[in-house]
Amino acid sequence: MKAGRNYYDDLIEDLKNPKEAAAYLNAALEAGDKKAFLLALRNVLEACGGMTKVSRHARLNRVSLYKILSKDGNPELNSIIALLDVAGIRLQMVPKSPGKTHQKAA
């Protein structure tokens, strides 16, 4: 860390890189904690220029955006996809265990 800068400033600078941001969000998702993911998403969006800019590009009301990203937020999938798009990230599903098939319902 550079002298005179704090962790948050360095984090935001790192999150300007979409690959770093995607890895950061994936780590938050893997932790399985919704609050951690929303905080991570908020940090990524802050790195994209702040909430006003993001809300404009995602076509979401800025107040609603703050509510969505709060610790008690409950964003809809289309909102998450729009926010990730602003950050240059796309949502992708991958199997938990490559090569395994799921069981058919009886």
Secondary structure, 3 states (H helix, E strand, C coil): CCCCCCHHHHHHHHCCCHHHHHHHHHHHHHHCCHHHHHHHHHHHHHHCCCHHHHHHHHCCCHHHHHHHCCCCCCCCHHHHHHHHHHCCCCCCCCCCCCCCCCCCCC
